[in-house]
Amino acid sequence: MRELLRTCVAAAVCLLLAAPGGAGELEQVRADVNYLAAERLEGRMTGTEGERIAADYIAKRLESLGAVALPGLEGYLQPFDFTAGMKDGGSKIRVVVDGETHEWSGENIQALSFSDDAEVQGEVVFAGYGLSIPEEKGFGYDSYFGLDVKDKIVVVLRYVPDDVDDETRAVLVRFSGLRYKAMHARELGARALILVTGPRSRNAGETIPMMFDTALGGSGIAAASVDGEVSSVLFGKLEDGGLDAVQKELDSGNPHTSQGFDLPGVTVTLSTKVLREKQIGHNVLGVMAAATEDAKDWIVLGAHFDHLGRGDRGNSLADKNEQGQVHLGADDNASGVAAVLDVARRLAGAKRPVNVALAFWSGEEIGLLGASKFLESGVLAPESIRAYINFDMVGRMEDDRLNLQSVGSSPDWGRLIEQTNVVTGLDLQLLNDPYLPTDSTAFYLAEVPAIHLFTGNHEDYHRPSDKPELLSYEGIERTAAFAALLTNKIAKLDAPLEYAKVERAREAGGDRDTVRAYTGTIPDYTQEVEGLLLSGVVGGGPADKAGLQKGDLIVKFGDTEIKNIYDYTLALEVVEIDVTMEVIYMRDGERHRAELTPTARK
């Protein structure tokens, strides 16, 4: 009789948790989304006033639900700093031509966002478009052929040759990034790189605007763009049509006319300075404490609340007529925030043997910054977290379908999910892969079993048209009901979930001429270090098999010195698939070597 009563009580609790909320609860979910996705919050870009308003709102909602501040924090907010942008700090250039000196600063010169702060002097070499295409790519092209640029200032043209066919352009463009041009010049021994927008190019004679750069460090070389006034002096000694005629010849794309030439009698002193703007972002954290004060285990429920602002940092998918508009981010990710708050409502007042943390991350859209900073802070030890449940874009449920991703992070998820769905009856789509572009990946890489809830992509993703009126609020509530039940099941387990390292399946298709090298490394974008810092490696991938692991700092990859992620990406272009190569990395302050064999992927 006692067992029957216990079963009935458990069933009643399940039904209570799973039942749709009343009109008041549904309206609260709608109100949460409408507040966060309002125009006045300006798209909740990390570090902005809109983000702070959103954070304060979420903190007040946590307080109203009975959640308290996380131990070790003063209040609900956890601030973190990050690089939000950069500007020129007063770069200068002095050009001496046959003893005559010319000097510029201000609008005539603009340091590039990845430039080192430096002052360098040297003779000048013109290297065409600054492109070097490996022969194995099927198209040989080398702007540096026959040139000695060691300890010299290299001047190159922006963009790629204009008068080439589409197939050739596709090859050239892949190697035309400004960072790539700068780093290749550095690899050849140049002291600095100067970019010129040629007279036949679009934006002719203009400097290059300093765009936001997601990398936190420089490129290992001084780099700047100069305007037409400066370039006219640099190339003033050219005859027969000057730079215009030279660019016209280069624009043919003929590999035999790709090379540059020395500029005799010309020396340059270049001073570059980049001011990296630091801003403060804010995570919002609360806790529903366990029934006993000595409880050590945690379950973390999380959703990011930041979005894209007006979409001016390169990750917007806005149409031309939408550019510059506020990206409201109703589904991405006001819906996830509202879902976590609704889960908190369902859990409020209940007694459980573990603590439940409610986490709202900022900085997700610019590199999972908030979640990563939280894990680095040590506020909660990863080993104390039984599981992490992530909510990102849960506002477009159709036909009761809910995607559960990262299921492979624990062998326990399958059983728990099946038991939970007996009550909720959703059409669940399961995906094992834990390597996702959302906050759950930060937890998985910290060896926490993590699962991600998601209702699917849509045409309004990362556009201003992601509006509150397009969401399914009943679907958000059903997602919250499922998560509340799942949380309670995890809380009642005798032990934490078992963590599983997932081997990512190699992508099928393609051949050696159409594939790129795959190493299975997961870069850490949050740290200002010289080298490629790993936040993890893909299970079963080449890096994993080579013995690399989270926290390793790659400083050399094959023959290429690695100072940042872009050096590494450039190095990947020339490695040979299935050919073992040497990797040098730092671990705990010591230098190590490993043999890594890149594989093929699309």
C-alpha positions in Angstrom: 0.0 0.0 0.0 2.9 2.4 0.9 4.6 1.7 -2.4 1.3 2.4 -4.3 0.9 5.7 -2.5 4.5 6.7 -3.3 3.9 5.9 -6.9 0.7 7.9 -7.0 2.4 10.9 -5.4 5.2 10.7 -7.9 2.8 10.5 -10.7 0.9 13.5 -9.4 4.1 15.5 -9.2 5.0 14.6 -12.7 1.6 15.6 -14.0 1.8 18.9 -12.1 5.2 19.7 -13.6 4.2 18.6 -17.1 0.8 20.3 -17.2 0.6 23.5 -19.3 0.7 26.6 -17.2 -2.5 28.6 -16.7 -3.2 31.8 -18.6 -1.1 33.8 -16.1 1.9 31.6 -16.6 1.7 31.6 -20.3 1.4 35.4 -20.3 4.5 35.6 -18.1 6.4 33.6 -20.7 5.2 35.9 -23.4 6.0 39.0 -21.2 9.6 37.7 -20.7 10.1 37.4 -24.4 8.5 40.7 -25.3 10.6 42.6 -22.7 13.9 41.1 -23.9 13.1 41.4 -27.6 11.9 45.0 -27.4 13.4 47.6 -29.7 14.6 49.7 -26.7 17.1 47.0 -25.7 18.9 47.5 -29.1 19.5 43.8 -29.7 21.2 43.1 -26.3 24.8 43.1 -27.7 27.3 42.1 -25.0 28.7 45.1 -23.2 26.0 47.5 -24.2 23.3 49.3 -22.1 20.7 47.0 -23.7 22.5 43.9 -22.3 22.7 45.5 -18.9 19.0 46.3 -18.9 18.2 42.7 -19.9 20.5 41.4 -17.1 18.8 43.5 -14.5 15.4 42.3 -15.7 16.5 38.7 -15.4 17.9 39.2 -12.0 14.6 40.7 -10.8 12.8 37.7 -12.2 15.1 35.3 -10.4 14.4 37.1 -7.1 10.7 37.0 -7.7 10.9 33.2 -8.2 12.8 32.7 -4.9 16.2 32.1 -6.4 19.1 33.4 -4.4 22.6 34.6 -5.5 25.1 31.9 -6.3 27.6 31.4 -3.4 30.8 33.4 -4.0 29.1 36.1 -5.9 27.8 39.5 -4.8 24.3 39.5 -6.1 23.0 37.9 -9.3 25.5 39.4 -11.8 28.8 38.0 -12.7 30.8 40.6 -14.7 33.6 39.6 -17.1 35.7 41.7 -19.4 36.3 41.1 -23.1 37.7 42.8 -26.2 34.8 44.6 -27.9 36.6 46.4 -30.7 39.6 48.4 -31.6 40.6 51.8 -33.1 43.8 53.4 -34.4 45.9 54.8 -31.6 47.8 57.3 -33.7 49.7 55.5 -36.4 52.2 57.4 -38.6 54.2 56.8 -41.7 57.4 58.6 -43.0 58.4 58.0 -46.6 61.8 59.1 -47.8 62.3 59.2 -51.6 65.8 60.0 -52.8 66.4 62.0 -49.7 63.1 63.9 -49.7 61.0 63.2 -46.6 57.1 63.0 -46.5 55.1 62.4 -43.3 51.5 61.5 -42.7 49.2 60.5 -39.8 45.4 60.8 -39.2 43.2 60.0 -42.1 46.0 59.1 -44.5 47.0 56.0 -42.6 45.0 53.4 -40.7 46.5 50.5 -38.7 44.8 47.2 -39.5 42.9 45.6 -36.6 45.4 42.7 -36.3 48.5 44.8 -36.4 51.2 44.7 -33.7 52.1 47.9 -32.0 55.5 48.6 -33.4 57.8 51.1 -35.1 59.8 49.7 -38.0 62.0 51.0 -40.7 63.3 49.5 -43.9 63.6 49.6 -47.7 60.5 49.0 -49.7 59.4 46.1 -51.9 56.2 46.0 -53.9 54.7 42.5 -54.0 51.7 42.8 -56.3 48.5 41.5 -54.7 50.5 39.7 -52.0 49.2 36.3 -52.9 50.9 32.9 -52.8 48.9 29.9 -54.0 50.3 26.5 -53.4 50.9 24.5 -56.6 48.9 21.5 -55.2 45.7 23.7 -55.3 45.8 23.4 -59.1 46.8 27.0 -59.7 50.3 28.3 -59.2 50.5 32.0 -58.4 53.2 33.7 -56.3 53.5 37.4 -55.9 56.8 37.0 -54.1 58.5 34.9 -56.8 62.1 36.2 -57.1 61.7 38.9 -54.4 63.8 39.2 -51.3 61.6 40.8 -48.6 63.6 39.9 -45.5 63.8 42.9 -43.1 62.0 45.1 -45.7 58.7 46.9 -45.8 56.3 45.1 -48.2 53.6 47.0 -50.1 50.8 45.0 -51.6 47.4 45.8 -53.3 44.1 45.1 -51.6 41.7 42.5 -53.1 42.6 40.1 -56.0 43.2 40.6 -59.7 40.0 41.9 -61.3 40.1 40.6 -64.8 40.2 36.8 -64.1 37.5 34.2 -64.7 35.2 33.1 -61.9 37.1 29.8 -61.3 40.4 31.5 -60.9 38.9 34.2 -58.7 37.5 31.5 -56.4 41.0 30.1 -55.9 42.6 33.6 -55.4 39.9 34.9 -53.0 40.5 32.1 -50.6 44.0 33.4 -50.0 43.2 37.1 -50.1 42.3 37.8 -46.5 44.2 40.7 -45.1 45.5 38.7 -42.2 46.7 36.0 -44.5 48.6 38.6 -46.6 50.2 40.0 -43.5 51.1 36.7 -42.0 52.6 35.4 -45.3 54.8 38.6 -45.5 55.8 37.9 -41.9 56.7 34.3 -42.7 59.0 35.6 -45.5 60.8 37.8 -43.1 59.2 41.2 -43.8 59.2 43.8 -41.1 55.8 45.3 -42.0 53.0 45.2 -44.5 51.4 48.2 -46.1 48.1 47.8 -48.0 47.1 50.0 -50.9 43.7 50.1 -52.5 44.8 50.4 -56.2 43.5 53.0 -58.7 41.6 50.3 -60.6 39.9 48.8 -57.5 36.6 49.7 -55.9 37.2 52.2 -53.0 40.3 53.3 -55.0 42.7 55.3 -52.8 40.8 54.7 -49.6 42.2 53.3 -46.4 40.7 50.2 -45.0 38.3 50.7 -42.1 39.3 49.1 -38.8 36.7 46.3 -38.4 36.0 44.4 -35.3 38.3 41.4 -35.1 37.3 38.3 -33.1 40.9 37.4 -32.5 42.3 38.9 -29.3 45.9 39.1 -30.4 48.0 40.6 -33.1 49.5 38.9 -36.2 53.1 39.3 -35.3 53.8 42.1 -37.8 53.1 45.8 -38.1 50.4 46.3 -40.7 48.5 49.3 -42.0 46.7 50.7 -45.0 47.5 54.1 -46.6 45.5 56.3 -48.9 46.1 57.5 -52.4 48.1 60.5 -51.4 50.7 58.2 -49.6 50.7 55.6 -52.4 51.3 58.3 -55.0 54.6 59.1 -53.2 55.5 55.5 -52.7 55.1 54.8 -56.4 56.0 58.3 -57.6 59.1 57.1 -59.5 57.2 54.6 -61.7 57.0 55.5 -65.3 54.8 54.5 -68.2 51.4 54.9 -66.5 52.5 54.4 -62.9 50.6 52.2 -60.5 47.5 52.2 -62.7 49.4 50.5 -65.5 51.1 48.0 -63.1 47.7 47.1 -61.6 46.2 46.6 -65.1 48.9 44.1 -65.9 48.5 42.3 -62.6 44.7 42.2 -63.1 45.1 39.8 -66.0 45.8 37.1 -63.4 48.7 35.7 -65.5 50.9 33.8 -63.0 54.0 34.9 -65.0 53.2 38.6 -64.4 52.2 38.2 -60.8 55.5 39.2 -59.3 56.4 42.6 -57.8 59.6 44.6 -57.7 61.9 46.6 -55.5 61.2 50.4 -55.1 64.8 51.7 -55.2 65.6 54.9 -53.3 62.5 54.5 -51.2 62.6 53.9 -47.4 59.7 53.9 -44.9 59.4 54.3 -41.2 56.1 52.9 -40.1 54.6 53.4 -36.6 51.5 51.4 -35.8 49.3 51.5 -32.7 46.0 49.7 -32.1 43.9 50.5 -29.1 41.8 47.4 -28.1 38.6 48.5 -26.4 37.8 46.5 -23.3 34.2 46.2 -22.2 32.3 44.5 -19.5 29.7 41.8 -20.1 27.5 40.2 -17.5 26.3 36.7 -16.7 23.2 36.4 -14.5 23.2 33.6 -12.0 20.9 32.3 -9.4 20.3 29.2 -7.4 17.5 27.1 -6.0 19.2 25.6 -3.0 19.0 21.9 -2.1 17.0 20.7 0.8 20.1 20.3 2.9 22.9 22.8 3.4 25.7 20.2 2.9 24.5 19.2 -0.6 27.6 19.2 -2.9 26.1 18.4 -6.3 24.7 20.8 -8.8 22.5 20.8 -11.9 22.9 23.8 -14.1 20.2 25.1 -16.4 21.4 27.8 -18.9 20.5 30.0 -21.8 22.3 32.9 -23.4 20.5 36.3 -23.4 22.8 38.3 -25.6 22.1 38.9 -29.3 23.5 40.8 -32.3 22.7 44.4 -31.6 22.3 46.0 -35.0 24.2 43.2 -36.7 27.4 45.2 -37.4 30.0 42.7 -36.3 29.8 40.3 -39.2 27.4 37.6 -37.9 24.1 39.1 -39.2 22.2 37.4 -42.0 20.1 40.5 -42.7 19.0 41.3 -46.2 20.2 44.5 -47.8 17.0 46.3 -46.8 17.3 45.1 -43.2 20.9 46.2 -42.6 21.4 48.5 -39.6 18.1 47.5 -38.0 17.8 46.2 -34.4 18.1 42.4 -34.4 15.4 41.6 -31.8 16.5 38.0 -31.1 13.1 36.7 -29.9 13.8 33.1 -30.7 17.6 33.6 -30.4 17.5 33.6 -27.5 14.8 35.4 -25.5 12.9 32.1 -26.0 15.6 30.1 -24.1 15.6 32.7 -21.3 11.9 32.5 -20.9 12.0 28.7 -20.9 14.6 28.6 -18.1 12.6 31.1 -16.0 9.5 28.9 -16.6 11.4 25.8 -15.5 12.4 27.8 -12.3 8.7 28.5 -11.7 7.9 24.8 -11.9 10.8 23.9 -9.6 10.2 26.6 -7.0 9.3 25.4 -3.5 10.1 21.8 -4.1 12.7 20.0 -2.0 15.5 18.2 -3.8 18.8 16.7 -2.8 21.0 18.8 -5.2 21.3 22.5 -5.9 19.9 23.8 -9.2 21.8 26.8 -10.7 19.9 29.0 -13.2 22.4 30.6 -15.6 21.9 33.3 -18.2 25.0 33.8 -20.4 26.2 36.8 -22.2 28.8 36.8 -25.0 27.5 33.6 -26.6 27.2 35.3 -30.0 30.9 36.4 -30.0 32.4 33.1 -28.9 30.7 31.4 -25.9 32.4 34.0 -23.7 30.1 34.1 -20.8 29.8 30.3 -20.2 33.6 29.9 -20.7 34.4 32.7 -18.2 32.0 31.2 -15.7 33.8 27.8 -15.9 37.2 29.5 -15.6 36.1 31.5 -12.6 35.8 28.4 -10.4 32.5 29.5 -8.8 31.4 26.0 -9.4 33.9 23.1 -9.9 33.0 21.2 -13.1 33.3 17.9 -11.2 30.4 19.1 -8.9 28.0 19.5 -11.8 25.9 16.5 -12.4 24.6 17.8 -15.7 24.1 20.9 -17.8 20.9 21.6 -19.7 21.0 24.3 -22.4 18.2 26.2 -24.0 18.9 28.0 -27.3 16.2 28.8 -29.8 13.3 26.9 -28.3 10.5 29.2 -29.5 9.5 27.7 -32.9 8.1 24.3 -31.9 6.0 22.7 -34.6 4.1 19.4 -34.4 5.4 18.8 -30.8 8.9 18.3 -32.2 11.9 19.0 -29.9 15.5 18.4 -30.8 17.8 17.1 -28.1 21.4 17.5 -29.1 24.7 16.4 -27.4 23.0 13.3 -26.1 26.2 11.4 -26.7 27.9 13.3 -23.8 26.6 10.7 -21.3 25.3 7.1 -21.7 22.7 8.0 -19.1 20.8 10.6 -21.3 18.9 8.0 -23.4 17.2 6.3 -20.4 16.4 9.6 -18.6 15.0 11.2 -21.8 12.8 8.2 -22.5 11.4 8.1 -19.0 10.7 11.8 -19.0 8.9 11.8 -22.3 6.5 9.1 -21.1 4.8 12.1 -19.4 5.3 14.9 -21.9 4.7 12.9 -25.1 6.9 15.1 -27.4 8.3 14.0 -30.8 11.9 14.0 -29.8 14.8 14.1 -32.3 18.1 13.0 -30.7 21.6 13.9 -31.9 24.7 12.5 -30.3 27.2 15.2 -31.4 28.2 17.5 -28.5 30.4 19.8 -30.6 27.8 22.6 -31.2 28.0 26.4 -31.7 26.2 27.1 -28.4 27.0 27.2 -24.6 26.6 23.4 -24.0 29.9 22.9 -25.8 31.8 24.9 -23.1 30.4 22.5 -20.5 31.1 19.4 -22.5 34.7 20.4 -23.0 34.9 20.8 -19.2 33.8 17.1 -19.0 30.3 17.9 -17.8 27.5 15.8 -19.3 25.6 18.4 -21.3 22.4 18.4 -23.4 21.0 21.1 -25.7 17.3 21.8 -26.3 16.4 23.3 -29.6 13.3 23.6 -31.8 15.1 24.2 -35.1 16.4 26.8 -37.5 14.3 29.1 -39.6 14.6 31.9 -42.2 14.5 34.6 -39.5 17.7 33.4 -37.8 20.2 36.2 -37.2 17.9 38.7 -38.9 15.8 41.7 -37.6 12.7 39.6 -38.5 13.2 37.3 -35.5 10.2 38.8 -33.7 8.1 37.8 -30.6 4.9 37.4 -32.5 6.3 34.5 -34.5 7.0 32.3 -31.5 5.0 29.4 -30.1 4.5 30.2 -26.4 2.8 26.9 -25.8 5.8 25.2 -27.3 8.1 27.1 -24.9 6.0 25.9 -22.0 6.1 22.3 -23.2 9.9 22.5 -23.5 10.1 23.9 -20.0 7.8 21.1 -18.7 10.0 18.5 -20.2 13.2 20.1 -18.8 11.7 20.4 -15.3 10.8 16.7 -15.2 14.3 15.8 -16.6 15.9 18.0 -13.9 14.0 16.3 -11.1 15.0 12.9 -12.5 18.7 13.9 -12.5 18.4 15.3 -9.0 17.1 12.0 -7.7 19.9 9.8 -9.1 22.2 8.1 -6.6 25.2 9.4 -8.5 26.1 12.0 -11.1 25.7 11.2 -14.8 28.6 9.4 -16.4 30.6 11.6 -18.8 31.4 10.2 -22.3 34.0 11.3 -24.7 32.4 11.4 -28.2 34.3 10.4 -31.3 33.0 12.7 -34.1 32.1 10.8 -37.2 34.3 11.7 -40.2 32.4 13.5 -42.8 31.7 11.4 -45.9 32.1 12.5 -49.6 34.6 14.5 -51.5 38.1 13.6 -52.8 41.6 14.8 -52.3 41.1 17.7 -54.7 37.9 19.1 -53.0 38.6 18.5 -49.3 40.4 20.5 -46.6 42.6 19.2 -43.9 40.9 18.2 -40.6 42.7 18.1 -37.3 40.0 17.9 -34.7 41.3 20.9 -32.7 38.8 23.2 -30.8 40.4 26.7 -30.4 39.8 28.8 -27.3 38.8 32.3 -28.5 38.6 33.8 -25.0 42.3 34.1 -24.1 44.9 36.6 -25.1 47.9 34.4 -25.7 50.5 34.0 -28.4 49.8 30.7 -30.1 46.7 28.5 -30.6 45.2 27.6 -27.2 43.0 24.6 -27.3 39.7 24.5 -25.4 39.5 20.9 -26.3 39.9 18.3 -29.0 37.3 16.3 -30.9 37.2 12.7 -29.6 38.8 10.3 -32.0 40.1 13.1 -34.2 43.7 13.5 -35.3 44.6 15.9 -32.4 43.2 13.5 -29.9 45.1 10.6 -31.4 48.3 12.7 -31.3 47.9 13.2 -27.6 46.9 16.8 -27.6 44.4 18.0 -25.0 42.5 20.9 -23.5 44.9 23.6 -22.3 47.7 22.8 -24.8 49.2 25.8 -26.6 50.2 25.1 -30.2 53.2 27.2 -31.2 54.3 25.5 -34.4 52.4 23.5 -36.9 54.6 21.8 -39.5 56.9 24.5 -40.7 54.7 27.4 -39.6 55.1 29.4 -36.4 51.7 29.8 -34.8 50.9 33.1 -33.1 47.1 33.0 -33.4 44.1 31.1 -34.9 44.7 32.8 -38.3 48.3 31.5 -38.5 46.9 28.0 -37.9 44.2 28.4 -40.5 46.7 29.5 -43.0 49.0 26.6 -42.2 46.1 24.1 -42.8 45.9 25.3 -46.4 49.3 23.7 -47.3 49.3 20.5 -45.2 49.0 17.2 -46.9 46.1 14.9 -46.0 47.1 11.6 -44.4 50.8 12.8 -44.2 52.1 12.8 -40.6 53.6 16.2 -39.5 55.2 17.6 -36.4 53.3 19.8 -33.9 55.1 21.7 -31.2 53.0 22.8 -28.2 53.3 24.0 -24.6 51.8 22.2 -21.7 52.3 23.4 -18.1 55.1 25.6 -19.2 57.1 22.8 -21.0 57.7 22.4 -24.7 56.5 19.1 -26.3 56.4 17.6 -29.7 53.7 15.4 -31.2 53.1 13.7 -34.5 49.7 14.5 -36.0 48.2 13.1 -39.2 45.5 15.4 -40.8 42.6 13.7 -42.4 40.1 14.8 -45.0 36.8 16.5 -44.7 34.6 18.7 -46.8 
